C-alpha cells in the first residue's frame, strides 16, 4: 500500500480511530488492553504490507520470530549463571545463528541471482535453470536490519530481551516505517510498545503537517521530476549535454524528495499513534562537505553501519591502513545494501574516495552544526562549499541512477561538453519543476533548524508558514488529483 494512494487515504483514518477509540480506550483499566492495542498494530501492519503481496508476510513473521526467540534464549542461558566462557560461547552462537538466518533470507531474495549471474559470466558458464527469478520483497532490507539491531543489542546487553512477543512483532512490522524506514533501533522503538501511549493533540497536528510536507516532496517535487528524469536517462545517448545536466539535477531532487518525503510521512504518521521515530534526513543538500552530507542523509542506515560495522572494525581509532579499509567496507556495504548491481557498489566506492581525505586529515567532523546558524543567509565561503558538495553528490547520483557502469560512464563523459552552458536556458523549459524545487529549498532553508519543513511549534507567530502550508495543501491536492494514481517510492526497490 502506497502512502500516496487512495487506499492509504482510507486506511489511515480507519486505523487511527480503531487504535485510539476502540483498542486504546480502556488501556488504563487492564494490562491486557495494551496487549490488545499492540496486536491491532500488528494486524494493521500486516494488512498494510500484505496489500502488496500477502505471501511475503511469511518472511516478516520468520524474521520477527527468530529475532524474538534468540533474545529469549540468550536470557535463558544467562539466568542464574556466572558469565563464564561456556555461557559467552552459547550467547555468541545463538546471536550468530539468528544473524545468519536473517541474512540468508535477505541474500536469497536480493542477491542470489546477482552472484550466480556474475559467477557464470566470470567462468563463461550458463546460469539457465539455476536462477530463482523471484520478486524482491518490498522493504526486506529495512526490516531485516531492524531485527538484526535488536539481536546485536541484546547480545551487547544494551537492551533487555522482551518476552512480549506481540510488542516485538509490532516493533518489527510497525506499518509507517515498515517498507522504507527509518531503520529503528530496539532501544528507541521497542520500549514505546511496552508502555501506555496517550493521545496528544499538538503532536498529532504536528504529525499531520509533517505528512503534508512529505506528500509535497513526493507528489509535487519527486514525481514531476521523474517525468523528465526517466526521459533523459532512457535516451541519454541522443540528448545534448544541457539536457543531461537537467536530468542529473532533477534526479538529485527526485531521489531526495522521494525518500525524505517517505520518511516525513512515516514519522508524521507514527506521531498520530503516539510513537516517536528517529529523524532520517536533516537538510543534506545544505552540507558543506561530504562528511556532513552523510551525517544528514539516510541517518538511520548510516548510523546502523557506523555502530554495527565501522566501530567494531576499529573505526578511525586504529592504524591508517585499517582506517582506509574500514571506510571502504562501510561505503561498499552501503552501496551493496541498495541493490544487487555494480552501479551501487561503484557509487559506494566513489563516496568512499570523497570521504577518505576528510577522515585522514581529521576534518570529518568539522561541520556538525547547522549552516549559517541563527542567520538568514550563509557566507560566500559557505555558499561555495555547499555548491561544490552538491555537485559532487549529483555526480554520484548519475552512477546510482544508471542501469550499468557503461551507461554511467558514457552519461558522465557526454555531460562534460562545451554545450553544457545551455543548461541554464534549458531549465526555463521546465518552469513548474523549477518552481516546486525552489519552494522546497526555500522552505527547508528557513526551517533548517527545525525538525521538518512545516514544523511551526505550538505558538501562533508563524503566520507566513501557515500561509505556505495552506498553499502546499492546495498544490498537493491538485497534483494528486491530476496524476490519477500514486507513483511507487524509489526506495521500495531496496
C-alpha positions as CSV (number, residue, x, y, z in Angstrom):
1,X,0.0,0.0,0.0
2,X,1.5,3.3,-1.1
3,X,1.4,6.4,1.2
4,X,0.3,8.5,-1.8
5,X,-2.6,6.2,-2.8
6,X,-6.4,6.4,-2.3
7,X,-6.2,3.1,-0.4
8,X,-3.9,4.6,2.3
9,X,-6.1,7.7,2.4
10,X,-8.9,5.5,3.6
11,X,-6.8,3.0,5.6
12,X,-5.1,5.6,7.9
13,X,-8.2,7.2,9.4
14,X,-9.9,3.9,10.0
15,X,-6.8,2.5,11.8
16,X,-6.4,5.7,13.7
17,X,-10.0,5.7,15.0
18,X,-9.8,2.0,15.9
19,X,-6.4,2.4,17.6
20,X,-7.4,5.2,19.9
21,X,-11.2,4.8,20.4
22,X,-11.7,1.0,20.4
23,X,-8.4,-0.8,21.3
24,X,-6.9,2.1,23.3
25,X,-9.9,3.4,25.1
26,X,-9.6,1.4,28.3
27,X,-5.8,0.9,28.5
28,X,-5.6,2.2,32.0
29,X,-8.0,-0.4,33.3
30,X,-6.1,-3.5,32.3
31,X,-2.7,-4.5,31.2
32,X,-4.3,-6.7,28.6
33,X,-5.6,-3.6,26.8
34,X,-2.0,-2.6,25.9
35,X,-1.5,-6.1,24.5
36,X,-4.7,-5.7,22.5
37,X,-3.7,-2.4,21.1
38,X,-0.3,-3.8,20.1
39,X,-2.0,-6.8,18.5
40,X,-4.1,-4.4,16.5
41,X,-0.9,-2.6,15.3
42,X,0.5,-5.9,14.1
43,X,-2.8,-6.8,12.3
44,X,-3.0,-3.3,10.7
45,X,0.7,-3.5,9.7
46,X,0.3,-6.9,8.1
47,X,-2.7,-5.7,6.2
48,X,-0.7,-2.7,5.0
49,X,2.2,-4.9,3.8
50,X,0.0,-7.7,2.6
51,X,-1.9,-5.3,0.3
52,X,1.1,-5.5,-2.0
53,X,1.7,-9.3,-1.8
54,X,0.4,-11.3,1.2
55,X,2.8,-14.2,0.5
56,X,5.8,-12.3,1.8
57,X,4.2,-11.8,5.2
58,X,5.7,-15.2,6.0
59,X,9.2,-13.6,5.7
60,X,8.4,-10.8,8.1
61,X,6.9,-13.4,10.6
62,X,10.0,-15.6,10.3
63,X,12.4,-12.7,10.8
64,X,10.4,-11.4,13.8
65,X,10.1,-14.8,15.5
66,X,13.7,-15.8,15.0
67,X,14.9,-12.5,16.4
68,X,12.5,-12.6,19.4
69,X,13.3,-16.2,20.3
70,X,17.0,-15.5,20.1
71,X,16.7,-12.9,22.8
72,X,14.7,-15.2,25.0
73,X,17.3,-18.0,24.5
74,X,20.2,-15.6,25.4
75,X,18.3,-14.6,28.6
76,X,17.7,-18.2,29.5
77,X,21.4,-19.1,29.0
78,X,22.3,-16.2,31.4
79,X,19.7,-16.6,34.1
80,X,21.2,-17.6,37.4
81,X,24.6,-18.4,36.0
82,X,28.0,-17.0,36.2
83,X,29.1,-15.5,32.9
84,X,32.0,-17.8,32.0
85,X,33.5,-18.8,28.7
86,X,30.9,-21.5,28.2
87,X,28.0,-19.1,28.7
88,X,29.7,-16.5,26.4
89,X,30.1,-19.0,23.7
90,X,26.4,-20.0,23.9
91,X,25.3,-16.4,23.7
92,X,27.5,-15.8,20.7
93,X,26.3,-18.9,19.0
94,X,22.6,-18.0,19.5
95,X,23.2,-14.5,18.2
96,X,25.2,-15.8,15.2
97,X,22.6,-18.3,14.2
98,X,19.9,-15.6,14.2
99,X,22.1,-13.2,12.2
100,X,22.8,-16.0,9.7
101,X,19.1,-16.9,9.3
102,X,18.1,-13.3,8.7
103,X,21.0,-12.5,6.3
104,X,20.4,-15.8,4.5
105,X,16.7,-14.8,3.8
106,X,17.9,-11.3,2.6
107,X,20.7,-12.8,0.5
108,X,18.4,-15.4,-1.2
109,X,15.8,-12.9,-2.3
110,X,18.0,-9.9,-3.0
111,X,21.5,-11.2,-4.0
112,X,21.3,-14.8,-5.1
113,X,20.6,-14.2,-8.8
114,X,23.3,-11.4,-8.9
115,X,26.0,-13.7,-7.6
116,X,25.0,-16.6,-9.8
117,X,24.9,-14.4,-12.9
118,X,28.3,-12.8,-12.2
119,X,29.9,-16.1,-11.4
120,X,28.5,-17.6,-14.7
121,X,29.9,-14.6,-16.6
122,X,33.3,-14.9,-15.0
123,X,33.7,-18.5,-16.0
124,X,31.7,-18.3,-19.2
125,X,29.0,-20.6,-17.9
126,X,25.3,-20.6,-18.4
127,X,23.1,-19.6,-15.5
128,X,20.0,-21.0,-17.1
129,X,17.9,-23.2,-14.8
130,X,19.6,-22.2,-11.5
131,X,18.3,-18.6,-11.2
132,X,15.4,-18.0,-8.8
133,X,13.9,-15.1,-10.7
134,X,11.9,-14.1,-7.6
135,X,10.3,-10.8,-6.9
136,X,12.2,-8.7,-4.4
137,X,10.0,-8.4,-1.2
138,X,9.4,-4.7,-0.5
139,X,11.3,-3.3,2.4
140,X,13.2,-6.6,3.2
141,X,16.5,-4.7,3.7
142,X,14.9,-2.3,6.2
143,X,13.1,-4.7,8.5
144,X,15.9,-7.2,8.4
145,X,18.4,-4.6,9.6
146,X,15.9,-3.5,12.3
147,X,15.6,-7.1,13.5
148,X,19.4,-7.5,13.5
149,X,19.9,-4.4,15.6
150,X,17.8,-6.0,18.3
151,X,19.7,-9.2,18.3
152,X,23.1,-7.4,18.4
153,X,21.9,-5.0,21.2
154,X,20.6,-7.9,23.3
155,X,24.0,-9.6,22.9
156,X,25.8,-6.4,23.8
157,X,23.4,-6.1,26.8
158,X,22.3,-2.6,25.6
159,X,18.7,-3.8,25.9
160,X,16.9,-6.4,27.9
161,X,15.2,-9.1,25.7
162,X,11.4,-8.8,25.8
163,X,9.1,-11.7,26.5
164,X,6.2,-9.8,25.0
165,X,6.0,-11.4,21.5
166,X,3.2,-9.1,20.4
167,X,5.0,-5.9,21.3
168,X,8.1,-7.3,19.5
169,X,6.1,-8.1,16.3
170,X,4.7,-4.6,16.5
171,X,8.3,-3.2,16.7
172,X,9.4,-5.1,13.6
173,X,6.2,-4.5,11.5
174,X,5.0,-1.0,12.5
175,X,3.5,0.0,9.2
176,X,4.6,3.7,8.9
177,X,8.3,2.7,8.7
178,X,8.0,-0.9,7.6
179,X,9.0,-0.8,4.0
180,X,11.4,2.2,3.7
181,X,12.5,3.1,7.2
182,X,13.7,4.8,9.2
183,X,15.5,1.7,10.4
184,X,14.7,1.9,14.1
185,X,16.7,0.6,17.0
186,X,15.1,-1.6,19.5
187,X,16.4,0.8,22.2
188,X,14.2,3.5,20.9
189,X,11.1,1.9,19.4
190,X,10.5,-1.3,21.3
191,X,10.1,0.4,24.8
192,X,7.3,2.6,23.2
193,X,5.3,-0.6,22.5
194,X,5.8,-1.8,26.1
195,X,4.2,1.2,27.8
196,X,1.0,3.1,27.7
197,X,0.6,5.6,24.9
198,X,-1.6,8.7,25.3
199,X,-3.0,10.8,22.6
200,X,-1.5,14.3,22.3
201,X,-3.3,16.8,20.2
202,X,-0.3,19.0,19.5
203,X,1.9,16.1,18.5
204,X,-0.9,14.8,16.2
205,X,-1.3,18.2,14.5
206,X,2.5,18.4,14.0
207,X,2.4,14.9,12.6
208,X,-0.3,16.0,10.1
209,X,1.9,18.9,9.0
210,X,4.9,16.6,8.5
211,X,2.8,14.2,6.5
212,X,1.7,17.1,4.3
213,X,5.3,18.2,3.8
214,X,6.3,14.7,2.9
215,X,3.4,14.4,0.4
216,X,4.5,17.7,-1.2
217,X,8.1,16.5,-1.6
218,X,6.9,13.2,-3.1
219,X,3.9,14.0,-5.2
220,X,4.8,17.6,-6.3
221,X,8.6,17.6,-6.4
222,X,9.8,14.0,-6.9
223,X,7.0,12.7,-9.2
224,X,7.2,15.7,-11.5
225,X,11.0,15.5,-11.7
226,X,10.7,11.7,-12.5
227,X,8.9,12.5,-15.8
228,X,11.9,14.4,-17.1
229,X,14.5,12.1,-15.4
230,X,13.1,8.9,-17.0
231,X,13.0,10.5,-20.4
232,X,16.6,11.8,-20.1
233,X,18.2,8.6,-18.7
234,X,16.3,6.3,-21.1
235,X,17.6,8.3,-24.1
236,X,20.8,9.9,-22.8
237,X,22.8,8.8,-25.9
238,X,20.7,11.2,-28.0
239,X,20.5,14.0,-25.5
240,X,22.6,17.3,-25.6
241,X,24.8,18.0,-22.6
242,X,22.4,20.6,-21.3
243,X,19.6,18.1,-21.1
244,X,21.9,15.6,-19.4
245,X,22.7,18.2,-16.7
246,X,19.0,18.8,-16.3
247,X,18.4,15.1,-16.0
248,X,21.1,14.7,-13.3
249,X,19.9,17.8,-11.5
250,X,16.3,16.7,-11.4
251,X,17.2,13.2,-10.3
252,X,19.2,14.7,-7.4
253,X,16.0,16.4,-6.2
254,X,13.8,13.5,-7.2
255,X,15.5,11.0,-5.0
256,X,15.7,13.4,-2.1
257,X,12.0,14.4,-2.5
258,X,11.0,10.8,-2.9
259,X,13.0,9.2,0.0
260,X,12.9,12.1,2.5
261,X,9.2,12.6,1.6
262,X,8.6,9.0,2.6
263,X,10.4,9.5,5.8
264,X,8.4,12.6,6.7
265,X,5.2,10.8,6.0
266,X,6.3,7.8,8.1
267,X,7.4,9.9,11.0
268,X,4.3,12.1,10.9
269,X,2.0,9.1,10.7
270,X,3.8,7.5,13.7
271,X,3.1,10.7,15.7
272,X,-0.6,10.1,15.1
273,X,-0.2,6.9,17.1
274,X,1.8,8.3,19.9
275,X,5.1,6.8,18.5
276,X,8.3,8.8,18.0
277,X,10.6,7.7,15.2
278,X,14.1,9.0,14.6
279,X,14.8,11.7,12.1
280,X,16.1,10.2,8.8
281,X,17.1,13.3,6.8
282,X,18.4,16.7,8.0
283,X,18.6,19.1,5.0
284,X,21.5,17.1,3.4
285,X,21.8,19.4,0.4
286,X,22.9,22.3,2.6
287,X,26.0,20.3,3.6
288,X,29.4,21.9,3.4
289,X,31.4,18.7,2.8
290,X,30.8,15.1,2.0
291,X,31.2,14.0,5.7
292,X,28.4,16.4,6.7
293,X,26.3,15.2,3.8
294,X,26.5,11.6,5.1
295,X,25.6,12.7,8.6
296,X,22.4,14.3,7.2
297,X,21.4,11.7,4.5
298,X,19.6,8.5,5.4
299,X,20.7,8.9,9.0
300,X,19.2,5.6,10.3
301,X,21.2,3.5,7.8
302,X,24.4,5.4,8.1
303,X,24.4,5.2,11.9
304,X,23.5,1.5,11.7
305,X,26.6,0.8,9.6
306,X,28.6,3.0,12.0
307,X,27.6,1.3,15.2
308,X,27.4,-2.3,13.9
309,X,30.2,-2.5,11.3
310,X,32.5,0.5,11.4
311,X,33.2,0.9,15.1
312,X,33.6,-2.9,15.7
313,X,36.2,-2.9,12.9
314,X,38.1,-0.3,14.8
315,X,36.6,2.8,13.4
316,X,39.0,5.7,12.9
317,X,41.0,4.9,16.1
318,X,43.3,2.4,14.5
319,X,46.2,2.2,12.1
320,X,45.8,4.3,8.9
321,X,45.6,1.2,6.6
322,X,42.8,-0.1,8.7
323,X,41.0,3.2,8.7
324,X,41.1,3.2,4.9
325,X,39.8,-0.4,4.9
326,X,37.0,0.4,7.3
327,X,35.9,3.4,5.3
328,X,35.7,1.3,2.1
329,X,34.0,-1.5,3.9
330,X,31.1,0.6,5.1
331,X,30.6,2.6,1.9
332,X,30.8,-0.5,-0.3
333,X,28.3,-2.3,2.1
334,X,26.1,0.8,1.9
335,X,26.2,0.7,-1.8
336,X,25.5,-3.1,-2.0
337,X,22.7,-2.7,0.5
338,X,20.9,-0.6,-2.0
339,X,20.8,-3.3,-4.6
340,X,22.5,-6.1,-6.5
341,X,24.1,-4.0,-9.2
342,X,27.6,-2.9,-9.8
343,X,26.4,0.7,-10.1
344,X,25.6,0.8,-6.4
345,X,28.9,-0.7,-5.5
346,X,30.8,1.9,-7.6
347,X,28.6,4.6,-6.2
348,X,29.7,3.5,-2.7
349,X,33.4,3.4,-3.7
350,X,33.0,6.9,-5.2
351,X,31.8,8.3,-1.9
352,X,34.5,6.4,0.0
353,X,37.1,8.2,-2.1
354,X,35.5,11.6,-1.4
355,X,35.1,10.8,2.3
356,X,38.6,9.4,2.9
357,X,40.7,12.6,2.7
358,X,38.4,14.2,5.3
359,X,38.8,11.5,7.9
360,X,42.6,11.0,7.3
361,X,43.0,14.8,7.8
362,X,40.8,14.7,10.9
363,X,38.2,17.1,9.3
364,X,35.3,14.7,9.0
365,X,33.5,16.3,12.0
366,X,34.4,19.9,11.2
367,X,30.8,20.8,10.4
368,X,28.4,19.4,12.9
369,X,26.3,22.5,13.4
370,X,23.6,23.8,11.1
371,X,25.0,26.0,8.3
372,X,24.5,29.8,8.9
373,X,23.1,29.0,12.4
374,X,20.8,31.8,13.6
375,X,21.4,33.7,10.4
376,X,19.2,34.4,7.4
377,X,22.0,33.8,4.7
378,X,25.2,31.9,4.6
379,X,28.6,33.4,3.9
380,X,30.1,33.4,0.4
381,X,32.5,30.7,1.6
382,X,29.7,28.6,2.8
383,X,27.7,29.1,-0.4
384,X,30.7,27.9,-2.5
385,X,31.2,24.9,-0.2
386,X,27.5,23.9,-0.4
387,X,27.6,24.2,-4.2
388,X,30.8,22.1,-4.6
389,X,29.4,19.4,-2.2
390,X,26.1,19.4,-4.1
391,X,27.8,19.0,-7.5
392,X,29.9,16.1,-6.2
393,X,26.8,14.4,-4.8
394,X,24.9,15.0,-8.0
395,X,27.7,13.3,-10.0
396,X,27.4,10.3,-7.7
397,X,23.6,10.1,-8.3
398,X,24.3,9.7,-12.0
399,X,26.2,6.4,-11.2
400,X,23.4,5.4,-8.8
401,X,20.6,6.0,-11.4
402,X,22.3,4.4,-14.4
403,X,21.4,0.9,-15.4
404,X,25.0,-0.2,-15.9
405,X,28.5,1.1,-15.3
406,X,28.9,1.7,-19.0
407,X,25.8,3.8,-19.1
408,X,27.0,5.8,-16.2
409,X,30.4,6.4,-17.8
410,X,29.0,7.4,-21.1
411,X,26.5,9.7,-19.5
412,X,29.2,11.5,-17.5
413,X,31.5,11.8,-20.5
414,X,28.7,13.2,-22.6
415,X,27.8,15.6,-19.8
416,X,31.1,17.4,-20.0
417,X,30.9,19.0,-23.3
418,X,31.1,22.6,-24.5
419,X,27.3,22.7,-24.9
420,X,26.7,22.3,-21.2
421,X,26.4,26.1,-20.8
422,X,22.9,26.0,-22.3
423,X,21.6,24.2,-19.2
424,X,20.5,27.4,-17.6
425,X,18.4,28.2,-20.7
426,X,17.1,24.7,-20.8
427,X,16.0,24.9,-17.2
428,X,13.4,27.6,-18.3
429,X,11.7,25.0,-20.3
430,X,10.6,23.3,-17.1
431,X,9.2,26.3,-15.1
432,X,6.8,24.1,-13.0
433,X,9.5,21.7,-11.8
434,X,11.9,24.6,-11.1
435,X,9.3,26.5,-9.2
436,X,8.4,23.5,-7.0
437,X,12.1,22.7,-6.3
438,X,12.7,26.3,-5.4
439,X,9.7,26.3,-2.9
440,X,11.1,23.1,-1.3
441,X,14.6,24.6,-1.0
442,X,13.4,27.9,0.4
443,X,11.1,26.3,3.0
444,X,13.8,23.9,4.1
445,X,16.4,26.7,4.3
446,X,14.1,28.8,6.5
447,X,13.3,25.7,8.6
448,X,16.7,24.1,8.6
449,X,16.9,24.3,12.4
450,X,13.5,22.7,12.8
451,X,12.5,19.0,12.6
452,X,10.7,19.3,9.2
453,X,9.7,21.9,6.7
454,X,6.3,22.7,8.3
455,X,7.4,22.5,11.9
456,X,5.7,25.5,13.4
457,X,6.0,24.6,17.1
458,X,3.0,25.3,19.2
459,X,3.0,29.1,19.0
460,X,0.9,31.5,16.8
461,X,3.8,33.5,15.4
462,X,4.3,31.5,12.2
463,X,1.6,33.3,10.1
464,X,3.8,33.2,7.0
465,X,4.4,29.5,7.3
466,X,0.7,28.9,7.9
467,X,0.0,30.6,4.6
468,X,2.7,28.5,2.9
469,X,1.2,25.3,4.5
470,X,-2.3,26.2,3.1
471,X,-0.7,26.8,-0.4
472,X,1.1,23.5,-0.2
473,X,-2.2,21.8,0.7
474,X,-3.8,23.2,-2.4
475,X,-0.8,22.2,-4.6
476,X,-0.7,18.7,-3.2
477,X,-4.4,18.1,-3.8
478,X,-4.3,19.5,-7.3
479,X,-1.2,17.5,-8.3
480,X,-2.6,14.3,-6.6
481,X,-5.9,14.5,-8.4
482,X,-4.3,15.4,-11.8
483,X,-1.9,12.4,-11.6
484,X,-4.7,9.9,-11.2
485,X,-2.5,7.4,-9.3
486,X,0.2,7.2,-6.8
487,X,3.7,6.5,-8.0
488,X,5.8,4.0,-6.1
489,X,8.6,5.3,-3.9
490,X,12.2,4.7,-5.3
491,X,13.4,3.1,-2.1
492,X,10.7,0.4,-2.3
493,X,13.1,-1.5,-4.6
494,X,15.8,-1.6,-1.9
